[in-house]
C-alpha cells in the first residue's frame, strides 16, 4: 500500500489524473448476468471539466461508483494518477478516496445530527486533521460556497440549495484532485440548480481540480469542456 501511495504523490502536474480502459461491470439478477458496462473508456486531465450523459439505466452512476473506488469493475482498468486501482487493497482504496477524490451526490447526504460546519469538518477529521485547523478550513469553504451564515445550523434547518452548497463545500474538504458529481443539481428547482452548478464550476476552476459529472441536462453538459456518452453499455 505504501508503494502505491508514494507513486500517487509523484505524478507530474497537468497530466492525466484518471484513465479508464475497457471498463465492464456485470451483476447477477435472478441467476442471469446483467451486463451494465460493456467496455470503452476515457481520460480525465487535471483541470478539465467533463460531463457524462446517457439514457436512464445506461450505467452512468455505476461507472461513477467504479471510478470513485466505491465498487470494483468486473474487468478493465482504472488508473488514478497512473496507479492501477485494481492493485489496491481496501485500505489503500479508502486512503485514495479520502485524499484524492471528492463526491457530490444528487441528494446532499449530509449527516442530520451535525451542523453544516461539522459536516464539512468530518472528512478532515477522518484524515487526521487537528480540530482547530479543520474548523478553520471548513468555515473558509462554507464562506466560498456562500453558506457561512448557516455554519451552526443542522441540515433540516437549511433550504435544499443551502444543503447542496454545504455538500459541495464538504466535497472540497480534503482538497481533492478529482471531483465526482452524480446529478449534483437533480433534486433542486431550476433557480437553485443554476446557482449550485455555477458555484460548482467556479470552485472547480478556481482550485484547478478535474470534474466528472453525470447529468441528464444537456444545457449543463454544454458547459463542460467536453462530453462522454454511455450508450448500450459502451463508454464513448
N, C-alpha and C positions, 0 to 999 in steps of 0.2 A: 504494500500500500504506500509506503514512504517513497518508493521509486516513482510511482505514478504521480503522486502529489508534487514531487520535485520536478518532474517533467512538465507538469502544468504551469509551473511558475517560470519556465524558461522560454515560453513561446514568444517570438517577436511581436511587437505591437503592430496592428494593421493587417494581420494575417487572417486566415480562415479560423473562426472560433468554433464552428460547428459544421461537421461534414457527415452527411447521411448517404449511404450507398446500399442499393438493392434491399431495401427495408421490407420485411414481411412479418405479418402478425396473424396468427390463426388461433381461434378459440374453438373449443368443443361445445356444441349445443345439441342436446338430445342425442348424444353419441355420434354426431356428424360434425366434420370440420367446417368451420365458418371462416373463410379467408377474408379478413378485413383489409389488410395491406398486402399488396401483391408485388411490390418492387418499386424501383425508381429511387430517386434521391435528389439532393441539392446541397449547396454550400451556403453558409451564412458568414459574412465577413464582419469584422469589428466595425462598429459604427453604422451598420446597414439596417434598414427597416424593411422587413419582408412580410407581406400578407399571404395567408394560406386560405384558399377558398375551395369550395366543392359542395355538392349537394348534401343534405342531411343524411347521416349514416355512411358517408363516404370514407370515414376513418380519420378525420382531421383531429379530433380530440385524442384518439388512440395514438396517432403519431406524436402529438404533443406530450402525451404521457411517457412515451418511449424516449424521446429526446430529452425530456426532463428527468430521466432516470427514476421515474416513479413506477415504471413497468419495463419489462425486457422484451425486445422483439423476438419472434420465433427464429429469425435468421436475418442476416445482413449486418452491416456495421454502422456504428455511431461513434464518431470521434469528437471529443471536446478538447479544443486546443491541441489537436493532433494525437491525443491519447485515446486508445480504444476503450469504450465503456464496457465492452464485453469482458475485458480483462480485470475489471474492478470487482472486488468483493463488496458485500453490502456496507461495510464500514466506510470504504473508500467512496462509494456512491453517495452515501449520506454526507460526507465531508464536501464532496464536489458540489452537490445540490446546495449546501449551505453557503459555500464560498464563491461559487461561480454562477449560480442560477438564481433568478428571481421569478416569482409566479404571480400572475394576476388572473383571477377566475371571474366567470360570469357573475356569480354571487360573491360578495365581498369575503365571506368566510372568516370574518372577524370573530374573536372569542367574546361571547356576550357578557361575561363576568369581568372583563378587563376594559379599562378606559382606552381611548384612542392612543394616548401616549404609551400605555403599557403594551398594547398590541404591536406597535412599531418597535418597541424595545425588545420584545421577546426573541426575534431571530438573532439579535446581537448578544443577548444574554446566553442563548444556546451555544453561541460560538465563543463564549468565554469572556465577553466584554465586561469591563467594570460598570457597575450600576450607574455611576455618575456620568461616565462617558456615553453610555447607551442612552441615558435620558437626554443628554445634550444633543446628541445626533438625532434622536427621534423627534425632538422639538424642532430642530432645523428642517427635517424632512417634512414634518407637518406644515411648517410655515411655507415651504416651497410648494406644497400641494394646496395651499390656501385653506387649511383646516386647523391652524394652530389654535384658534379660538374654541375649538372643540376638544382640546387635548385631555381635559378632565372628564369628558362625557363618555358614557357607555354607548355601544353601538345602537341600542334601542332608543337612545335619546337623540339620534342623528338622522338626517334625511338620507335617502338612498344615494344621492350624489355625494354627500359628505362621507358616507361609509365607503363608497368605492374610491374616493380620493385618499382616504386613510389606507385602504388596501394597496393603492399604488405606492404610497409612502412606505408601507411595510415591505413591499417587494424590493425596494431600493435599500433596505436597512444595511445589508452587508456589502454594498457597492458591487453588485453582480456585473459580470461582463456580458451575460446573456439574459434578456428578459423574455419570458414566455407568457403570452396572454391568450386566454381562451374566451372569445366573445366578451371582451372586457367591458363593453357598454350594452350588452344584450338585455340586461334587466332594468335599464333606465329609460325614462321618457326621452324624446328627441332632444330637448333642450339640454338636459343633464348629460345625455350621451355625448353630444358635441363638446361640451365643456370638459368632460373627463378625458375624451380622446385627444383634445388639444393639449391638455395637461400632460398626458402620457407621451405624446410626440415631443413636446418641449423638453421634458425631463430626460428622455432618451437621448435626444440630440445634444443637450447641454452636458450630459455625463458621458457622451461618446460610447454608449452601450450598443449592442446589437439587439434588435427586437424582432421576434417572430410572433405574429398574432393571427389568430383564427377569426374569421368574420364571414357573415352572410351578406353584409352591407357592401355593395360594390363601390359606393361613394367613399367609404372608409378605405377600402382596398386600393382605390386610386391614389390615396395619399402616400402609399408606400413607395419605396424605391423600386420595387418590383413585386411580382405576384407569382406564387407557385400554386398549382392546382392538383387536387386529388380526384381522379376520375377512374371508375371501375377498379379502385384499389391501387392504382398506379400513381406515384408521386411524380409530377412533371414540372 
